[in-house]
Amino acid sequence: MRVLIQRVKRASVLIDGKRVSEIGEGLLLFVGIGKGDSAEDIRYISRKVAHLRIFEDEQGKMNKNVWQTGGQILSVSQFTLYADTKKGNRPGFDRSADPDTAKNYCEKLNESLREYGLDVKEGIFGAHMNIALVNDGPVTIWLDSDPKDTR
């Protein structure tokens, strides 16, 4: 499982020009599910996201997590995080999970984050989404549940 995290001042999802989800300050998660991901990957990623200290404390140091700041999460599925661009110029997606599995795992990840007491909003799985955001910092963090994958 791969998650690209962006600390944001605000973020929203638009589909066909209609806003379907939005958050204020918090984290925008782009979530990719890979073949072979498991419940353990969900637990690992949700724990990391919930506890990741990337918000500033009173001294300006990154010491607070999203829950401590009262921030929200906007979770958006993105199979392209598993793009293989080593051969040719068109990416391959053989390492991405099939859509049914990916949807199920994205839903379980969001449920797991909510179990930490986090306010989680979502994009629409499989839809063509326009994502608007104001990146804060910018702070962008890459998480991968596979310890062997260091991309």
N, C-alpha and C positions, 0 to 999 in steps of 0.2 A: 504494500500500500504506500502510495506517495501522496504527500500533501504539501502544497506550496502555500505558505501563510504570509499574509500581508497585514501589517498593523495599519488600521485605517481610522480616519476621522469620521467617515461615513461610506456606505456602499449600498448599491441597490441592483436589483435584477429587473430588466425590462424584457417583455416578450410581446412582439407585435406592437411596440410602442406603449404598452400598458405595464405599469410598475406592479410586479407581483410579490416583491419582497424587498425590505430595506432595513438597515441598521444604522445606528449612530456609531459612536466610538467603539472599537473592538477589533475583531479579527475577521478577515475575509479568507476563507479556506477554499482552495481549489483542490479537489479530491480525486485521485486516480486509483482505481482498483485493478490490480494485476492478477494474472492467472496464478493460482496457487496461494492467494491470500487466504487467511483463516481468521477465526474468532480471536486468536492471539494477536494478530496484526491490528484488529480493531481496538482491543484493549490497550496495546502499546501506544498507538497513535492518539487515542482519546486521552490517555493519561498524560502524554507529552504535551498535547495542546492545552489541556486544562491547567497544567502546572508550569508551562513555559513562561519564564519571567522576562518579558520583553517590553514591559511598560515601566516608565520612569517613576522612581520614588521622589520624596521631597528633596533629595540631594541631586537629582538628575541622573541617577544610576538606574540601569535596567534591573529592578528588583521585585517588581510586582507582576502577578499573572492577571489574566483577563477577569477572573472572578473577583480578585481583590480590588479592581478598578471599577467594577460594576459594568464592564463592557459586554457587548453582545457578539454573537458569531453569526456570520452569513456563510453557509456551506453550499458550495457549488460543485457538482460532479464535472469531471474533466478527464475523459479517457485519453486525451492527447498527451498527458503527462508520461505515458508509456510509449511515446513515439520513438521509433528506431530510425535514425537518420544516417546510419553508417554506410549504407549502399544507396547510390543514386541520389536523386533530389526530391523524391516524393516519400514522405514518412510512411513506415509500416507500423501496424498496430497489433501485431501478433501476440505481444506480451500483455495486452489489455484483457481483462476478464470479459466474458460474454455479457451482453446487456442485462439479462435477468439477474445474474450473480452480482454484477456491479450495482444495480439499483438496490438490491437487498442489502448489500454491505454498506452502501452509503446511508441507507435508512438506519441500519444498526449503529453505525458510527455516530450519527446525529442523536440517536436515543442514548447512547453511552455518554455523550457530552452532556446531555440534559440530566443524566443521573449525577453529574458533578454539580448540578444546580445552575448550569449555564443556560442563558437565553439564546436558543439556536433558531435562526430563520434559515430558509432553504430556497435554492433555485428549483427549477422544474427539471427532473431527470429526463434527458434525451431531447429537450427542447433547444431550439436555437435561441440563445440568450444574449442580450446585450448587458454587459456588466459596467456599471459606473462606480468609480471609487475615488476617494481622496486619500492617497497613501500618506501615512504619518511617519515621517522620519527622513527618508523612507526606511522602513524596516521590513525586510523580506527574508523569510526563513524556509529552508527546504527540509522536510522530514521524509525519511524512507524507513519503513519497518524491516527491510531486508538489510542486515548488517554487512552483507557481501557487496551490495550495490552502492558504490560511492560516487555515482554521477552527480 
